[in-house]
Amino acid sequence: MTRHWNGTVAMKPLIGILCLLTTSAFAVTAPARPQGELACYQPPAEWLDDYRAAVESGAIVRSTTPGAVTRLTPGGFLGPSCSAPVVFAYEDTHDVLLNHFPSRPFMAALMADAANGVIAQAGDEFDFIGFWMTYPLQFTGAGGLYESVKNDVHGIGDPSGGLTPDGIFDLHDFLQLSGERVRGFLFFLDINHPDWQPGSGVGATAARILVNHEFEHAFGVYLPDLADGRRLQGEGEFPAPFDPCGDVFHWNWRIDGQGSCMQISEWVGAGPAMRLPGAGGNPFNYRFNTDIPGGVYSYTDLYLMGLVSPAEMDAGNSELRYMDDSSNCAVTYNGSISDFTSADIVAVAGERVPDSTTSPKDFRTAWVMIHRTGDMPNAQEIGKLTGIVEQQAVDWNHSTLGRSTMNSNLSPLGSSYCAASMNSGGESARIEAFGCTDLTASGELTLSADRLPEGQFGYFLAGQTQGVFQPPGSQGLLCISGNIGRFNLSGEIIQGSTGTLQVDLSTIPVNPPTAVLPGDTWHFQCWFRDNNPGPTSNFTDAVSVTFQ
């Protein structure tokens, strides 16, 4: 059943079929299936048995080598930076999507093969791999889904499918997916649909909200009822008809959380309370948040994503209310209203582990355009995707209070040198540089450090001279010499196993502060405290970046 709309707001057709109902029973013998119904999230256990049966029967034949992908050159519609995202092309040689859409087993096999091609070419460097079709299916409109590959977070995971009681799983081996880093796949329908638009204008509202919606399915909403029975998730159970209080794995529309792309509602007033429509007037509660103006997530969403603590969630939400007696989430409500807090969520779901101090904050995504034989993606399609992805990175960083980044670049900048020593975490810490070295365009530089020991702090260093020196009391090598700058102001200090810093290229903190000029080569490294086994310090490797 497709949800239909009334009115002419441009984004309505897109959101109206973003999350259709789920596929009917999977039949491995059918050479082709009619267009089915798509759920934007399904627990893996609901389709893994079908996947296994299809592979064993020969209906799904996996490649013995990674699926072929072609690196595309992004162009047109470029967003706020000159660091264009990585885009690959993948041919759906056997029209799998036309013949078997939206069967989760066939789609998962197709995405895994394409992902293997990306990983073979670019390395196991991506947390997410996103897919965009370049052709329509047998219905008009567009939509998207998120498919989990692994969840390693307690307190938010999805136990409903029965894979594990705590919702922790990793399907890399099962899906024959290379590497170990990918958390999930994002899939979007026809890039040529008019409601997919780049940039931040009114016409791009749907794309901004819905792309970020699917990303958050990596983290929520998979929460049990509160102890008193109040249901946090929507109540529509696929494939039952659409429920007036929202779909399962999305927020229940009885909640007033000031709005978000994950369909948390915004109710105004009491006696009566009025439920405001979503962005563009849509009735499905996809909207921006009012506590983070222009943000696509609520503070409750950010808690599930590991980006704010429970206390910050409670302080950031100007309201977190529940319409207790609403039977159908009508837009006008006169009944009783109650409150709830992070403590109520923790009481039934358990604490989020890792918490906001140690959770990953920086993510990388590769993008794949799925095309039919003989119809490679054209420049307009590539440019459109590029612009949407560039805007998504901006929205993600803004909506996460600047605490998280979404990087869609293919390769780090510069060249690494000076191997790092082992630290107490059993790894050698690593530094990478991302961004754009063209200072005549919108030159930018982000430093990223990972594999740092937990429970310690550190900061980045910069200089224009290489060197190798072991400071007294340190277990690592300082690989920069001469006039060394230290990024150790408030907000620049790294806490935990990963950290990033967007460098102000107009003022590197050497003595005196210096602007980066075309032709300059700068060297960067990260210093950090450690306890290995006694108090000491250590360093990442180093990276050299030459600017133009």
Disulfide bonds with the S-S distance in Angstrom:
Cys19-Cys40 2.39
Cys82-Cys436 1.72
Cys245-Cys329 2.13
Cys418-Cys479 1.76
